Amino acid sequence: MTIIILAISLIFFATAVIIVIYNHFKNRRLMNSLEKMLKEAMEGNFTGSHYDESLLSKLESELADFLSSSSLSAQNVKAEKDKLKELISDISHQTKTPIANLVLYAELLQDSSEKLTEEQKSNVNAIQVQAEKLRFLIDSLVKLSRLESGIISLEKNQTELRPLLENITESLKERAQAKGLELKLNPTDAYANIDSKWTQEAIFNIVDNAVKYTQSGSVEIRVSQFDMFVKIDVTDTGPGIPEEEQTKIFGRFYRASTAKADTQEGLGIGLHLAREIISGQGGYIKVKSEPAQKASLDTPVTTFSIFLPK
């Protein structure tokens, strides 16, 4: 009797050991299978056809279904991004020539201005101004779309700021002189961790706005260095921006009331593009402004501060 009990106990023990070993290898196989699925999904190589559902557990089957749908969604997103990229490229390419022709013909008409009446000269000038605005608008929207859709990524490197700022002031010097403005760049030896091409685009838009809306006085660029950031101040003696509008001016197509009264109207896209570029690199922009009626003409009334990561 004792032998029988001992035999039964051994059988139960052996069965338990076998079950434990079986479950151990089954769980290991399950984990290996799940790990393989996730690895293929992360590498973008997952496909449900690699797996036979009859051999999968419920969990594996559900994960396989989820990864298959995720893979399909990722493919759809990529396809949509490719379509968007193609559309943006088409818009940029197809509008470039007609706008260039408008500008060219306006310039040709201006060259023969001695044959035109004063009204005709005014109309030709208006055509040229609006054509330039249209070119700037389309260029800005194309750049903004490329940034927002991830078609273009910002590549940051340690960049010396002095040459970048000198390029900007050189580009705007003639326009500032034509208005009798002093465009001043203070010397600097600062470096920042930025995408130089896109950062120059952003700062140019801010300095261009300062020159555009300042009728007398000066526009000054000054650089300060801190532990984590480099600050670029663009200060002008323009009409100023009311306090209630200072949080809105970076919105797409928003234009301050003081700008709307100016004869050279902007488009309300430059500051929005500048903010997207700067924030996309881990920086930010602040504005401090005092309306012109509260300041003398010789007092800087608006300062845009651009903070760039060191």
PAVEX-403821 format. One record per residue (C-alpha): residue in three letters; x, y, z. Coordinates in steps of 0.05 Angstrom, whole numbers. Example, Ala and Ser with C-alpha at 12.3 -4.5 7.8 and 13.67 -1.06 7.14 Angstrom:
<nuses>
+-----+--------+--------+--------+
|   r |     c1 |     c2 |     c3 |
+-----+--------+--------+--------+
| ALA |    246 |    -90 |    156 |
| SER |    273 |    -21 |    143 |
+-----+--------+--------+--------+
</nuses>
This chain:
<nuses>
+-----+--------+--------+--------+
|   r |     c1 |     c2 |     c3 |
+-----+--------+--------+--------+
| MET |      0 |      0 |      0 |
| THR |     57 |     46 |     18 |
| ILE |     90 |     30 |    -48 |
| ILE |     27 |     48 |    -86 |
| ILE |     20 |    114 |    -50 |
| LEU |     93 |    130 |    -63 |
| ALA |     85 |    113 |   -137 |
| ILE |     23 |    157 |   -143 |
| SER |     60 |    214 |   -108 |
| LEU |    119 |    206 |   -155 |
| ILE |     72 |    207 |   -214 |
| PHE |     38 |    271 |   -189 |
| PHE |    106 |    303 |   -175 |
| ALA |    132 |    284 |   -243 |
| THR |     69 |    310 |   -276 |
| ALA |     75 |    376 |   -238 |
| VAL |    148 |    383 |   -259 |
| ILE |    129 |    369 |   -331 |
| ILE |     73 |    420 |   -328 |
| VAL |    119 |    472 |   -298 |
| ILE |    173 |    459 |   -350 |
| TYR |    121 |    461 |   -406 |
| ASN |     92 |    527 |   -382 |
| HIS |    162 |    555 |   -375 |
| PHE |    180 |    539 |   -446 |
| LYS |    111 |    560 |   -471 |
| ASN |    118 |    628 |   -436 |
| ARG |    189 |    635 |   -462 |
| ARG |    165 |    621 |   -532 |
| LEU |    109 |    671 |   -523 |
| MET |    156 |    725 |   -498 |
| ASN |    206 |    711 |   -554 |
| SER |    150 |    715 |   -605 |
| LEU |    124 |    781 |   -575 |
| GLU |    195 |    809 |   -573 |
| LYS |    206 |    790 |   -646 |
| MET |    140 |    824 |   -666 |
| LEU |    157 |    888 |   -629 |
| LYS |    228 |    889 |   -658 |
| GLU |    201 |    881 |   -729 |
| ALA |    149 |    935 |   -716 |
| MET |    202 |    984 |   -690 |
| GLU |    245 |    970 |   -752 |
| GLY |    185 |    979 |   -798 |
| ASN |    189 |    907 |   -823 |
| PHE |    128 |    877 |   -789 |
| THR |     78 |    839 |   -830 |
| GLY |     23 |    793 |   -806 |
| SER |     40 |    742 |   -860 |
| HIS |    101 |    722 |   -820 |
| TYR |     57 |    690 |   -767 |
| ASP |     11 |    630 |   -769 |
| GLU |    -50 |    647 |   -726 |
| SER |    -62 |    574 |   -711 |
| LEU |      4 |    573 |   -673 |
| LEU |     -8 |    639 |   -636 |
| SER |    -37 |    649 |   -568 |
| LYS |    -95 |    698 |   -559 |
| LEU |    -48 |    752 |   -535 |
| GLU |      0 |    741 |   -594 |
| SER |    -58 |    742 |   -642 |
| GLU |    -85 |    807 |   -615 |
| LEU |    -16 |    839 |   -615 |
| ALA |     -5 |    816 |   -686 |
| ASP |    -71 |    848 |   -707 |
| PHE |    -52 |    913 |   -671 |
| LEU |     17 |    916 |   -702 |
| SER |    -11 |    901 |   -771 |
| SER |    -60 |    959 |   -765 |
| SER |     -6 |   1005 |   -737 |
| SER |     41 |    986 |   -794 |
| LEU |    -15 |   1001 |   -844 |
| SER |    -28 |   1068 |   -810 |
| ALA |     45 |   1086 |   -812 |
| GLN |     47 |   1070 |   -887 |
| ASN |    -15 |   1113 |   -897 |
| VAL |     17 |   1171 |   -860 |
| LYS |     80 |   1165 |   -901 |
| ALA |     39 |   1163 |   -965 |
| GLU |      0 |   1226 |   -944 |
| LYS |     65 |   1261 |   -926 |
| ASP |     94 |   1244 |   -994 |
| LYS |     31 |   1272 |  -1028 |
| LEU |     36 |   1335 |   -986 |
| LYS |    109 |   1342 |  -1003 |
| GLU |     93 |   1335 |  -1077 |
| LEU |     36 |   1386 |  -1072 |
| ILE |     80 |   1438 |  -1036 |
| SER |    134 |   1427 |  -1088 |
| ASP |     83 |   1437 |  -1145 |
| ILE |     56 |   1501 |  -1113 |
| SER |    126 |   1529 |  -1105 |
| HIS |    147 |   1511 |  -1175 |
| GLN |     84 |   1530 |  -1213 |
| THR |     76 |   1599 |  -1180 |
| LYS |    148 |   1620 |  -1184 |
| THR |    149 |   1637 |  -1259 |
| PRO |     83 |   1676 |  -1263 |
| ILE |    102 |   1719 |  -1203 |
| ALA |    172 |   1731 |  -1230 |
| ASN |    140 |   1753 |  -1296 |
| LEU |     94 |   1802 |  -1259 |
| VAL |    153 |   1833 |  -1224 |
| LEU |    193 |   1836 |  -1288 |
| TYR |    138 |   1870 |  -1329 |
| ALA |    126 |   1920 |  -1273 |
| GLU |    200 |   1937 |  -1273 |
| LEU |    199 |   1945 |  -1349 |
| LEU |    140 |   1993 |  -1343 |
| GLN |    177 |   2033 |  -1290 |
| ASP |    237 |   2039 |  -1336 |
| SER |    193 |   2073 |  -1387 |
| SER |    160 |   2117 |  -1334 |
| GLU |    174 |   2181 |  -1374 |
| LYS |    119 |   2159 |  -1421 |
| LEU |     69 |   2147 |  -1365 |
| THR |     22 |   2194 |  -1330 |
| GLU |     27 |   2203 |  -1255 |
| GLU |    -34 |   2158 |  -1245 |
| GLN |     -3 |   2104 |  -1289 |
| LYS |     62 |   2108 |  -1250 |
| SER |     24 |   2099 |  -1186 |
| ASN |    -12 |   2039 |  -1214 |
| VAL |     53 |   2007 |  -1239 |
| ASN |     84 |   2017 |  -1170 |
| ALA |     23 |   1985 |  -1138 |
| ILE |     29 |   1925 |  -1184 |
| GLN |    102 |   1916 |  -1166 |
| VAL |     89 |   1922 |  -1091 |
| GLN |     32 |   1872 |  -1093 |
| ALA |     72 |   1823 |  -1136 |
| GLU |    129 |   1825 |  -1086 |
| LYS |     80 |   1814 |  -1029 |
| LEU |     50 |   1755 |  -1065 |
| ARG |    119 |   1725 |  -1076 |
| PHE |    137 |   1734 |  -1003 |
| LEU |     70 |   1704 |   -981 |
| ILE |     76 |   1641 |  -1023 |
| ASP |    149 |   1631 |  -1004 |
| SER |    132 |   1639 |   -930 |
| LEU |     72 |   1591 |   -933 |
| VAL |    114 |   1539 |   -970 |
| LYS |    169 |   1544 |   -918 |
| LEU |    118 |   1541 |   -861 |
| SER |     84 |   1480 |   -891 |
| ARG |    150 |   1444 |   -899 |
| LEU |    168 |   1457 |   -827 |
| GLU |    100 |   1439 |   -797 |
| SER |     93 |   1375 |   -838 |
| GLY |    163 |   1352 |   -820 |
| ILE |    186 |   1352 |   -892 |
| ILE |    244 |   1396 |   -871 |
| SER |    278 |   1385 |   -804 |
| LEU |    321 |   1436 |   -767 |
| GLU |    393 |   1413 |   -763 |
| LYS |    428 |   1447 |   -705 |
| ASN |    502 |   1462 |   -700 |
| GLN |    547 |   1509 |   -661 |
| THR |    542 |   1572 |   -702 |
| GLU |    576 |   1639 |   -696 |
| LEU |    523 |   1693 |   -695 |
| ARG |    563 |   1753 |   -720 |
| PRO |    566 |   1732 |   -794 |
| LEU |    493 |   1712 |   -792 |
| LEU |    471 |   1780 |   -764 |
| GLU |    518 |   1817 |   -811 |
| ASN |    484 |   1783 |   -871 |
| ILE |    416 |   1807 |   -845 |
| THR |    438 |   1880 |   -834 |
| GLU |    473 |   1882 |   -901 |
| SER |    409 |   1857 |   -936 |
| LEU |    367 |   1912 |   -902 |
| LYS |    417 |   1969 |   -901 |
| GLU |    395 |   2000 |   -966 |
| ARG |    321 |   1999 |   -946 |
| ALA |    337 |   2030 |   -878 |
| GLN |    380 |   2085 |   -909 |
| ALA |    324 |   2102 |   -959 |
| LYS |    279 |   2116 |   -898 |
| GLY |    334 |   2155 |   -861 |
| LEU |    339 |   2101 |   -807 |
| GLU |    402 |   2081 |   -770 |
| LEU |    409 |   2005 |   -774 |
| LYS |    460 |   1986 |   -721 |
| LEU |    491 |   1919 |   -703 |
| ASN |    530 |   1916 |   -638 |
| PRO |    593 |   1872 |   -640 |
| THR |    588 |   1801 |   -612 |
| ASP |    629 |   1738 |   -607 |
| ALA |    570 |   1694 |   -586 |
| TYR |    555 |   1624 |   -611 |
| ALA |    489 |   1587 |   -609 |
| ASN |    466 |   1515 |   -623 |
| ILE |    421 |   1529 |   -683 |
| ASP |    404 |   1515 |   -755 |
| SER |    439 |   1576 |   -785 |
| LYS |    399 |   1580 |   -850 |
| TRP |    330 |   1577 |   -817 |
| THR |    350 |   1620 |   -757 |
| GLN |    375 |   1674 |   -805 |
| GLU |    307 |   1670 |   -839 |
| ALA |    271 |   1680 |   -772 |
| ILE |    314 |   1738 |   -748 |
| PHE |    311 |   1771 |   -817 |
| ASN |    235 |   1771 |   -813 |
| ILE |    237 |   1806 |   -745 |
| VAL |    289 |   1858 |   -766 |
| ASP |    253 |   1869 |   -833 |
| ASN |    188 |   1883 |   -794 |
| ALA |    226 |   1934 |   -750 |
| VAL |    253 |   1970 |   -812 |
| LYS |    186 |   1967 |   -847 |
| TYR |    145 |   1998 |   -791 |
| THR |    196 |   2048 |   -764 |
| GLN |    188 |   2116 |   -797 |
| SER |    243 |   2153 |   -760 |
| GLY |    298 |   2139 |   -711 |
| SER |    335 |   2073 |   -710 |
| VAL |    335 |   1997 |   -709 |
| GLU |    388 |   1965 |   -665 |
| ILE |    410 |   1892 |   -657 |
| ARG |    445 |   1873 |   -592 |
| VAL |    468 |   1804 |   -568 |
| SER |    474 |   1783 |   -494 |
| GLN |    500 |   1716 |   -468 |
| PHE |    473 |   1676 |   -410 |
| ASP |    489 |   1606 |   -382 |
| MET |    439 |   1568 |   -424 |
| PHE |    416 |   1618 |   -477 |
| VAL |    440 |   1673 |   -523 |
| LYS |    392 |   1732 |   -527 |
| ILE |    386 |   1774 |   -590 |
| ASP |    348 |   1840 |   -579 |
| VAL |    319 |   1876 |   -639 |
| THR |    299 |   1945 |   -616 |
| ASP |    264 |   1998 |   -658 |
| THR |    232 |   2067 |   -650 |
| GLY |    170 |   2049 |   -689 |
| PRO |     97 |   2060 |   -670 |
| GLY |     97 |   2006 |   -617 |
| ILE |     49 |   1949 |   -604 |
| PRO |    -10 |   1957 |   -555 |
| GLU |     -4 |   1911 |   -495 |
| GLU |    -69 |   1875 |   -510 |
| GLU |    -42 |   1855 |   -579 |
| GLN |     27 |   1832 |   -558 |
| THR |      4 |   1760 |   -546 |
| LYS |    -31 |   1757 |   -614 |
| ILE |     21 |   1783 |   -662 |
| PHE |     54 |   1714 |   -671 |
| GLY |    -12 |   1684 |   -696 |
| ARG |    -17 |   1666 |   -769 |
| PHE |    -40 |   1727 |   -811 |
| TYR |    -50 |   1770 |   -749 |
| ARG |    -29 |   1843 |   -757 |
| ALA |    -26 |   1894 |   -702 |
| SER |    -70 |   1955 |   -708 |
| THR |     -9 |   2001 |   -711 |
| ALA |     17 |   1961 |   -771 |
| LYS |    -50 |   1964 |   -808 |
| ALA |    -45 |   2040 |   -807 |
| ASP |     22 |   2038 |   -841 |
| THR |     26 |   2052 |   -915 |
| GLN |     71 |   1991 |   -927 |
| GLU |     25 |   1937 |   -903 |
| GLY |     54 |   1869 |   -884 |
| LEU |     21 |   1802 |   -889 |
| GLY |     21 |   1777 |   -817 |
| ILE |     61 |   1714 |   -834 |
| GLY |    133 |   1734 |   -820 |
| LEU |    129 |   1734 |   -744 |
| HIS |     90 |   1668 |   -743 |
| LEU |    143 |   1635 |   -786 |
| ALA |    198 |   1664 |   -742 |
| ARG |    166 |   1636 |   -679 |
| GLU |    158 |   1567 |   -710 |
| ILE |    231 |   1566 |   -730 |
| ILE |    258 |   1590 |   -663 |
| SER |    212 |   1546 |   -620 |
| GLY |    229 |   1487 |   -664 |
| GLN |    301 |   1493 |   -640 |
| GLY |    285 |   1498 |   -566 |
| GLY |    285 |   1574 |   -564 |
| TYR |    231 |   1626 |   -555 |
| ILE |    213 |   1698 |   -572 |
| LYS |    188 |   1753 |   -525 |
| VAL |    164 |   1823 |   -542 |
| LYS |    163 |   1886 |   -499 |
| SER |    132 |   1948 |   -529 |
| GLU |    106 |   2016 |   -510 |
| PRO |     59 |   2053 |   -558 |
| ALA |     90 |   2113 |   -592 |
| GLN |     45 |   2163 |   -557 |
| LYS |     76 |   2143 |   -490 |
| ALA |    148 |   2151 |   -514 |
| SER |    191 |   2204 |   -547 |
| LEU |    215 |   2191 |   -618 |
| ASP |    286 |   2181 |   -593 |
| THR |    265 |   2127 |   -544 |
| PRO |    264 |   2055 |   -567 |
| VAL |    193 |   2032 |   -557 |
| THR |    192 |   1960 |   -583 |
| THR |    241 |   1904 |   -569 |
| PHE |    236 |   1833 |   -595 |
| SER |    280 |   1786 |   -554 |
| ILE |    301 |   1721 |   -588 |
| PHE |    328 |   1668 |   -541 |
| LEU |    371 |   1615 |   -575 |
| PRO |    399 |   1553 |   -540 |
| LYS |    474 |   1555 |   -527 |
+-----+--------+--------+--------+
</nuses>
